[in-house]
Amino acid sequence: MRWNAANGTETIIRPELLGRDDLKIFIRENDGGLSGFIASLGGGAVGVSNVFSADPPDESLWEEITALASMEFPGLPIVGYERGGDLKAALSAGWTSIGPLRVWVRTVEP
């Protein structure tokens, strides 16, 4: 799948995900190369992940993410977890930071 090759996720994003209604994989080809992201439903929101672009991230990419995710999953809040240049671009496109991401891990005894 070209999306996997462009994003470097050949062993992670499996082709069977393409048939799921709760997950959409977006890819765009332009003169600068490929860009894309994943939008998935969960917890009453649309999660945006695996954002990539051949060009440095910019405001227009994040505006496009908002528009596409809203068309595919209307009426739901859209959330993501970004940092660095992607966070700056998302904030410039009107996204709002609500704070740092916290990940909880539970150790399961064998």
Contacts in CASP RR format, 6 or more apart in sequence:
PFRMAT RR
TARGET T0000
AUTHOR 0000-0000-0000
METHOD contacts of the structure
MODEL  1
MRWNAANGTETIIRPELLGRDDLKIFIRENDGGLSGFIASLGGGAVGVSN
VFSADPPDESLWEEITALASMEFPGLPIVGYERGGDLKAALSAGWTSIGP
LRVWVRTVEP
1 13 0 8 1.000
1 15 0 8 1.000
2 27 0 8 1.000
2 34 0 8 1.000
3 9 0 8 1.000
3 13 0 8 1.000
3 25 0 8 1.000
3 27 0 8 1.000
3 34 0 8 1.000
3 36 0 8 1.000
4 10 0 8 1.000
4 12 0 8 1.000
4 13 0 8 1.000
6 27 0 8 1.000
6 33 0 8 1.000
6 34 0 8 1.000
6 36 0 8 1.000
6 52 0 8 1.000
6 54 0 8 1.000
7 13 0 8 1.000
7 36 0 8 1.000
7 50 0 8 1.000
7 52 0 8 1.000
9 50 0 8 1.000
13 25 0 8 1.000
13 38 0 8 1.000
13 50 0 8 1.000
17 23 0 8 1.000
17 25 0 8 1.000
18 25 0 8 1.000
22 40 0 8 1.000
22 41 0 8 1.000
22 42 0 8 1.000
23 38 0 8 1.000
23 39 0 8 1.000
23 40 0 8 1.000
23 41 0 8 1.000
24 38 0 8 1.000
24 39 0 8 1.000
24 40 0 8 1.000
24 72 0 8 1.000
24 73 0 8 1.000
25 36 0 8 1.000
25 38 0 8 1.000
26 36 0 8 1.000
26 37 0 8 1.000
26 38 0 8 1.000
26 39 0 8 1.000
26 65 0 8 1.000
26 68 0 8 1.000
27 34 0 8 1.000
27 35 0 8 1.000
27 36 0 8 1.000
28 34 0 8 1.000
28 35 0 8 1.000
28 36 0 8 1.000
28 64 0 8 1.000
32 54 0 8 1.000
32 55 0 8 1.000
33 54 0 8 1.000
33 55 0 8 1.000
34 52 0 8 1.000
34 53 0 8 1.000
34 54 0 8 1.000
35 52 0 8 1.000
35 53 0 8 1.000
35 54 0 8 1.000
35 55 0 8 1.000
35 61 0 8 1.000
36 50 0 8 1.000
36 51 0 8 1.000
36 52 0 8 1.000
36 53 0 8 1.000
37 48 0 8 1.000
37 49 0 8 1.000
37 50 0 8 1.000
37 51 0 8 1.000
37 52 0 8 1.000
37 65 0 8 1.000
38 48 0 8 1.000
38 49 0 8 1.000
38 50 0 8 1.000
39 46 0 8 1.000
39 47 0 8 1.000
39 48 0 8 1.000
39 65 0 8 1.000
39 68 0 8 1.000
39 69 0 8 1.000
39 72 0 8 1.000
39 73 0 8 1.000
39 78 0 8 1.000
40 46 0 8 1.000
40 47 0 8 1.000
40 49 0 8 1.000
41 47 0 8 1.000
41 73 0 8 1.000
41 76 0 8 1.000
44 76 0 8 1.000
44 77 0 8 1.000
45 76 0 8 1.000
45 77 0 8 1.000
45 78 0 8 1.000
45 79 0 8 1.000
46 69 0 8 1.000
46 72 0 8 1.000
46 73 0 8 1.000
46 76 0 8 1.000
46 77 0 8 1.000
46 78 0 8 1.000
46 79 0 8 1.000
47 69 0 8 1.000
47 78 0 8 1.000
47 79 0 8 1.000
47 80 0 8 1.000
48 65 0 8 1.000
48 69 0 8 1.000
48 78 0 8 1.000
48 79 0 8 1.000
48 80 0 8 1.000
49 80 0 8 1.000
49 81 0 8 1.000
51 57 0 8 1.000
51 61 0 8 1.000
51 65 0 8 1.000
51 82 0 8 1.000
51 86 0 8 1.000
53 61 0 8 1.000
56 85 0 8 1.000
57 85 0 8 1.000
57 86 0 8 1.000
57 88 0 8 1.000
57 89 0 8 1.000
57 90 0 8 1.000
58 89 0 8 1.000
58 92 0 8 1.000
59 89 0 8 1.000
59 92 0 8 1.000
59 93 0 8 1.000
60 93 0 8 1.000
61 89 0 8 1.000
61 93 0 8 1.000
62 89 0 8 1.000
62 90 0 8 1.000
62 92 0 8 1.000
62 93 0 8 1.000
62 94 0 8 1.000
62 95 0 8 1.000
63 93 0 8 1.000
65 78 0 8 1.000
66 78 0 8 1.000
66 93 0 8 1.000
66 95 0 8 1.000
69 78 0 8 1.000
70 78 0 8 1.000
80 90 0 8 1.000
81 101 0 8 1.000
82 90 0 8 1.000
87 97 0 8 1.000
91 97 0 8 1.000
END
